[in-house]
Amino acid sequence: MPVTLDGRSFRVADLETARCIAGQGELPFKVAAGYDVNTADLRSNDRYVTIDYSETPPLVFVGQTVCLRRPATGEAQGTGDPTGGGADGRGARAFNCPRCAAPLRIHSPAIESIACDSCGSIIGVENQDFRLLAGAAQALREIPWLPLGSQGTLRGVNWEVIGFMRRRTTSEGTDYTWSEYLLFNVQQGFAWLIEYQGHWNHARTLSNPPSVARGQRDF
């Protein structure tokens, strides 16, 4: 259905009820175990809106697609950095888990929380302050097939695995479980590698997805 927010027309793209049960590695959102979230996702070309009904009144998040590729300003202006560093030019930051002292890294300013692979603690990383969000109380421990920090080349791009999620949905009484790996490259930004029963898919977010009518098969 169409929805108008602040004078802009959006269309509802997805309605979900999700339960967060665990997290591991770097993820572009906060993670804690044991809560349900009802959400509505809306889209309008390169603009996004998520309505989060976990609070009253609901939280509304508005976003816009941006490109993490750095401008080709070159070394003539004194801005060249062969190592790269994400959207704001910073490289990966390293620190130790405040609970078990295991070494951790932050690859991008978009990261809001990190799940320690050693003890399971969730650490918030806002404003350079490493704040413990949740202790090591994860009953379910998943071991990813691709270890966090591993690197590989996919379609000519060198990616690093910086996050991992084990997800599940129920459809018509049947549970479906799959794994999602968050990939990061300084120039390309983020991508997802999705595994379901040994089948793998590489996914990128479209900045301007095509408009598809109900029942339309070709676009």
C-alpha positions in Angstrom: 0.0 0.0 0.0 1.2 3.6 -0.6 2.1 5.7 2.4 3.0 9.4 2.5 5.6 10.6 5.0 6.8 14.2 5.1 5.4 14.9 1.7 7.2 11.9 0.0 5.3 8.8 -1.3 6.5 5.4 -0.1 5.3 1.9 -0.8 5.2 -0.8 1.8 7.7 -3.4 0.7 7.8 -5.8 3.7 6.0 -6.6 7.0 7.8 -8.8 9.5 7.8 -10.0 13.1 11.3 -10.9 14.0 12.9 -12.4 17.1 16.6 -11.7 17.8 18.3 -14.8 19.5 22.0 -14.2 19.0 24.7 -12.4 17.0 28.3 -12.8 16.0 30.8 -10.5 14.5 30.2 -6.9 13.2 26.6 -6.1 12.2 25.2 -2.7 11.1 22.6 -2.7 13.9 22.4 -3.5 17.6 22.0 -7.1 18.7 20.7 -8.5 22.0 19.0 -11.7 22.7 15.3 -12.4 23.5 13.0 -9.7 22.1 10.4 -9.5 19.3 10.3 -6.7 16.8 7.3 -5.9 14.5 8.5 -3.8 11.6 7.3 -2.4 8.3 9.8 -1.5 5.5 8.9 1.2 3.0 10.7 2.2 -0.2 10.8 5.1 -2.5 13.5 4.9 -5.2 16.7 5.4 -3.2 14.9 6.3 0.1 14.0 3.8 2.8 11.8 3.9 5.9 11.6 1.3 8.6 8.8 1.6 11.2 9.7 -0.3 14.4 6.6 -1.1 16.5 8.7 -2.4 19.5 8.0 0.9 21.3 5.1 3.3 21.7 4.9 5.5 19.8 6.7 3.5 17.0 10.2 4.4 16.0 10.7 5.7 12.4 14.0 5.3 10.7 14.6 7.1 7.4 17.6 6.3 5.2 19.0 7.0 1.8 21.3 4.9 -0.3 24.9 6.2 -0.4 28.0 4.9 -2.1 31.0 4.0 0.0 33.4 4.4 -2.9 35.9 7.1 -2.2 36.3 10.0 -4.8 39.2 9.6 -7.2 40.8 12.8 -5.9 44.3 11.2 -6.2 47.5 12.1 -4.5 47.8 15.5 -6.2 45.5 17.0 -3.5 47.3 15.2 -0.7 44.3 12.9 0.1 45.6 9.7 -1.4 45.4 6.7 1.0 46.4 3.4 -0.5 45.0 1.4 2.4 41.5 3.0 2.2 39.3 3.2 5.2 35.6 3.2 4.4 33.2 6.2 3.9 35.1 8.6 6.0 38.6 7.5 5.2 39.3 5.8 8.5 40.9 2.4 8.6 39.9 -0.6 10.7 40.0 0.2 14.5 41.2 -2.5 16.9 40.3 -2.9 20.5 39.8 -5.6 23.1 36.6 -7.1 24.4 35.8 -5.5 27.7 34.6 -8.8 29.1 37.3 -11.4 28.0 40.0 -9.1 26.4 39.8 -11.0 23.0 41.0 -8.8 20.1 38.2 -7.3 18.0 38.1 -4.9 15.0 35.7 -2.4 13.6 35.9 -2.1 9.8 33.4 0.6 9.0 31.7 3.7 10.7 28.3 2.0 9.8 28.9 -0.7 12.5 26.9 -0.2 15.7 27.7 -3.4 17.7 30.0 -6.3 17.7 29.4 -9.8 19.0 32.6 -11.3 20.5 33.3 -14.7 19.1 35.2 -15.7 22.2 32.8 -15.1 25.0 29.5 -14.1 23.2 29.3 -10.6 24.7 27.6 -7.9 22.7 29.6 -4.6 22.6 28.2 -1.3 21.5 30.7 0.9 19.7 28.9 4.3 19.4 31.0 7.4 19.7 34.3 5.5 20.3 32.9 4.2 23.6 33.0 0.4 23.8 30.0 -0.3 26.0 28.9 -3.8 27.0 25.3 -4.4 25.9 24.8 -8.0 26.9 26.8 -10.7 28.7 27.7 -14.1 27.5 24.3 -15.6 27.9 23.7 -17.0 24.5 22.5 -20.6 24.9 22.7 -21.1 21.1 26.2 -21.0 19.7 26.6 -21.3 16.0 29.9 -22.0 14.3 30.0 -20.4 10.8 31.4 -22.3 7.9 33.3 -19.2 6.9 35.3 -17.9 9.9 35.0 -14.3 10.8 38.0 -12.4 9.4 38.5 -14.8 6.5 39.0 -13.2 3.1 38.4 -14.4 -0.5 37.8 -13.1 -4.0 34.3 -13.3 -5.4 33.5 -11.9 -8.9 36.8 -10.1 -9.0 36.4 -8.3 -5.6 38.3 -9.2 -2.4 35.8 -9.5 0.4 36.3 -10.0 4.2 33.7 -11.8 6.3 33.0 -9.4 9.2 29.6 -10.6 10.4 27.4 -13.8 10.7 23.7 -14.4 11.4 21.8 -17.7 11.6 18.2 -16.9 10.6 14.9 -18.8 10.6 11.4 -18.3 9.3 8.2 -20.3 9.6 5.9 -20.7 6.6 2.7 -22.9 6.7 4.0 -24.7 9.8 7.4 -25.5 8.4 10.7 -24.0 9.7 13.3 -22.8 7.3 16.8 -22.0 8.6 19.7 -20.4 6.7 23.0 -18.5 7.3 23.9 -15.0 6.2 27.5 -13.7 6.1 28.1 -10.0 6.0 30.9 -9.1 3.6 32.9 -5.9 3.5 35.2 -4.2 1.0 36.6 -0.7 1.4 35.7 0.3 -2.1 32.5 -1.8 -2.7 30.9 -1.5 0.8 28.7 -4.3 2.1 27.4 -7.5 0.5 25.7 -10.7 1.8 26.7 -14.3 1.2 23.6 -16.5 2.0 23.8 -20.2 2.5 20.8 -22.6 2.7 21.3 -26.4 2.8 24.6 -26.1 0.9 23.3 -23.6 -1.7 25.0 -20.2 -1.8 23.8 -16.8 -3.1 25.6 -13.5 -3.4 23.4 -10.5 -2.7 23.8 -6.8 -3.1 21.4 -4.0 -2.3 19.9 -2.2 -5.2 20.0 1.6 -4.9 16.9 2.0 -7.2 14.9 -1.2 -7.4 12.5 -1.6 -10.3 8.8 -0.8 -9.7 6.9 -4.1 -10.0 3.2 -4.4 -10.0 1.3 -7.2 -8.3 1.4 -10.3 -10.6 4.1 -8.8 -12.9 6.7 -11.4 -13.8 9.0 -9.5 -16.2 10.7 -6.1 -15.4 
